[in-house]
């Protein structure tokens, strides 16, 4: 195991495309996946039927939240009573909400976690989740009719950076990120509580005072986001630990539930706001005129409108000199909301941190005149054809500056 790499979280992973028999349990009562020799190298070869606890997750592009269900896989030798034949191991899986959602051609991931539990993920065929899992674990989409396996997870491409962290957490893996040297300063500065996201973003940038977004806006945006994420997790871990140490009595179950929900909601909302905060500093540093959360038709509020709200509502102002930028840390199907946010602007822009969005989604974005903008460091998670179309932050800011001159 090597800290900072996928091996810190997994002993081995295997992926394949679901066959019709595996996906449609009405066609087969077996409920089984065939285990390969390479899988058994990290799974082990039990002498009898062995039930392994597993967390099942289903991912697609339509749902904001994954479907999660705890169950098990049973690993066994189907030829145990045939001593003259070589062993043939299989995984039996029970009927779960996740297994019922799976369809032929969906991607199946079976991973053995370091905590001994298994992770079983089914990603809908053609979804961004398929691309993200394949990119994260270094699998090629070709030849996945049988399990493709990796157990050596400490190569250069197995480092857990910002993009990998986002994907890992989408499949329920808590990535340990802390920078304890800043903890005392944060506790003193913020009074032992979570500050407003705007204040926390400013503090994160202060810790990277040497970065000037005018030199490289893409690198600056990513560095600020990565630093804020690490600082937030450091402070969060401390504050949650303090609250849990106080305990919850029997009549405080509702308080515990609300506390847990507040932790989850804070994580979800904070990243998008942080991305907006840091992007605003990039724009200001480059001398770009903008209005944040301006009001357009039907009281829509695009995240950034260029050069401003007054120009947008001036019928005499050339619409070709107007621009808008929506900001969403992840897209899913929510990117379509952007299309109705500024009727005067035909070509809209969307800044996101989501990796490896599916070709189906990016093709539809192109057809709808929505240009995707990602920090340059995330472009490699997309295929070659998609990369030719993507904007980075530098390209977007240069376009807006040109329209404002």
Secondary structure, 3 states (H helix, E strand, C coil): CCCCEHHHCEEEEEEEECCHHHHCCCCCCCCEEECCHHHHHHHCCCCCCEEEEEEEEEECCCCCCCEEEEEEEEEEECCCCCCCCCCCEEEEECCCHHHHHCCCCCEEEEEEECCCCEEEEEECCCCHHHHHHHHHHCCCCCCCCCCEEECCCCCHHHECCHHHHHHHHHCCCCCCCCCHHHHHHHHHHCCCCCCCHHHHHHHHHHCCCCCCCCCCHHHHHHHHHHHHHHHHHHHHHHHHHHHHHHCCCHHHHHHHHHHHHHHHHHHHHHHHHHHHHHHHHHHHHCCCCCEECCCCHHHCCCCEEECCHHHHHCCCCCHHHCEEEEEECCCHHHHHHHHHCCCCCCCEEEEECCCCCCHHHHHHHHHCCEEEECCHHHHHHCCHHHHHHCECHHHHHHHHHHHHC
